[in-house]
Amino acid sequence: MSKPVPKPITDQLQNFRMCFWFWNISHYMLGLSAALGASLIAVNKENAGHPLVDIGISINLGVAVALATSALTFLKASAKANAYIQAWRLLHNEVVCFQLSENGSEDKLCDAHRKAEEIVGKSD
């Protein structure tokens, strides 16, 4: 029978997972928005003299693309997502060992938690 995991550790695992998904989704949404917006601007510019093809892209889309691109670069969403999933994996691995091993100690969980926080801290 597995041992109960201390609540602060299970809470932190959930936090790491939620942060991973937030940064991962942010990375892809910003990247796709920038790529799609840039493509629409390029198509509009290329076909500006043909009224049947003109899709009427406003200057606001250009600003949105610039903001999405700069946020993608500045926020480092991909690096943060990777850090959170690495931290989750490290802590989760120690939780599994803690639950399955008769001599698993809470000290090892604390050490894994500390190392996981260091991983996350390096991504900021």
C-alpha positions as CSV (number, residue, x, y, z in Angstrom):
1,M,0.0,0.0,0.0
2,S,1.3,3.4,-0.9
3,K,2.1,6.1,1.7
4,P,0.1,9.4,1.6
5,V,2.1,12.2,0.1
6,P,2.2,15.4,2.1
7,K,-0.3,18.0,0.9
8,P,2.3,20.8,0.1
9,I,4.0,18.3,-2.3
10,T,0.8,17.4,-4.1
11,D,-0.2,21.1,-4.2
12,Q,3.2,21.9,-5.8
13,L,2.9,19.1,-8.4
14,Q,-0.5,20.6,-9.4
15,N,1.0,24.1,-9.5
16,F,3.9,22.9,-11.7
17,R,1.5,21.2,-14.1
18,M,-0.8,24.2,-14.3
19,C,2.1,26.6,-15.0
20,F,3.5,24.2,-17.6
21,W,0.1,24.2,-19.5
22,F,-0.2,28.0,-19.2
23,W,3.2,28.7,-20.6
24,N,3.0,25.9,-23.2
25,I,-0.4,27.2,-24.5
26,S,0.8,30.8,-24.4
27,H,3.8,29.9,-26.5
28,Y,1.8,28.2,-29.2
29,M,-1.0,30.8,-29.2
30,L,1.4,33.7,-29.5
31,G,3.4,31.9,-32.2
32,L,0.4,30.9,-34.2
33,S,-1.1,34.4,-33.9
34,A,2.1,36.0,-35.1
35,A,2.5,33.6,-38.0
36,L,-1.1,33.8,-39.1
37,G,-1.3,37.6,-38.8
38,A,2.0,38.0,-40.7
39,S,0.6,35.8,-43.5
40,L,-2.6,37.8,-43.7
41,I,-0.6,41.0,-43.9
42,A,1.6,39.6,-46.6
43,V,-1.3,38.3,-48.7
44,N,-3.1,41.7,-48.4
45,K,0.0,43.6,-49.4
46,E,0.7,41.4,-52.3
47,N,-2.9,41.7,-53.6
48,A,-3.6,45.3,-52.7
49,G,-4.2,46.3,-56.4
50,H,-6.9,43.6,-56.9
51,P,-10.2,44.6,-55.3
52,L,-11.7,41.1,-55.5
53,V,-8.8,39.7,-53.4
54,D,-8.2,42.6,-51.0
55,I,-9.1,41.4,-47.5
56,G,-8.9,44.8,-46.0
57,I,-6.3,44.3,-43.3
58,S,-6.1,47.2,-40.9
59,I,-3.1,48.6,-39.2
60,N,-4.3,47.1,-36.0
61,L,-3.4,43.6,-37.2
62,G,0.1,44.8,-37.8
63,V,0.4,46.1,-34.3
64,A,-1.1,42.9,-32.9
65,V,1.4,40.8,-34.9
66,A,4.3,43.0,-33.6
67,L,3.0,42.6,-30.0
68,A,2.6,38.8,-30.3
69,T,6.0,38.5,-31.7
70,S,7.6,40.6,-29.1
71,A,5.7,38.9,-26.3
72,L,6.8,35.5,-27.7
73,T,10.4,36.6,-27.5
74,F,10.4,38.6,-24.3
75,L,8.3,36.2,-22.1
76,K,10.3,33.1,-23.1
77,A,7.2,31.0,-22.8
78,S,8.8,27.9,-24.3
79,A,11.7,28.0,-21.8
80,K,9.3,28.5,-18.9
81,A,7.1,25.7,-20.0
82,N,10.1,23.4,-20.3
83,A,11.3,24.4,-16.8
84,Y,7.9,23.7,-15.2
85,I,7.6,20.3,-16.8
86,Q,11.2,19.4,-15.8
87,A,10.4,20.5,-12.3
88,W,7.2,18.4,-12.3
89,R,9.0,15.4,-13.6
90,L,11.7,15.6,-10.9
91,L,9.2,16.0,-8.1
92,H,6.8,13.4,-9.5
93,N,9.5,10.9,-9.8
94,E,10.5,11.4,-6.1
95,V,6.8,11.1,-5.1
96,V,6.5,7.8,-6.9
97,C,9.7,6.5,-5.2
98,F,8.4,7.8,-1.8
99,Q,5.1,5.9,-2.3
100,L,6.6,2.7,-3.5
101,S,9.7,2.4,-1.3
102,E,9.4,1.3,2.3
103,N,12.3,3.5,3.3
104,G,11.2,6.6,1.2
105,S,11.6,9.7,3.4
106,E,10.1,13.1,3.4
107,D,13.6,14.5,3.5
108,K,14.1,13.2,-0.1
109,L,10.8,14.8,-1.1
110,C,12.0,18.1,0.4
111,D,15.3,17.8,-1.5
112,A,13.4,17.1,-4.7
113,H,11.1,20.1,-4.1
114,R,14.1,22.3,-3.6
115,K,15.8,21.1,-6.8
116,A,12.5,21.6,-8.7
117,E,12.2,25.1,-7.5
118,E,15.8,25.8,-8.6
119,I,14.9,24.6,-12.1
120,V,12.0,26.9,-12.3
121,G,14.0,29.8,-10.8
122,K,16.6,29.5,-13.6
123,S,14.0,30.1,-16.3
124,D,13.0,33.5,-14.9
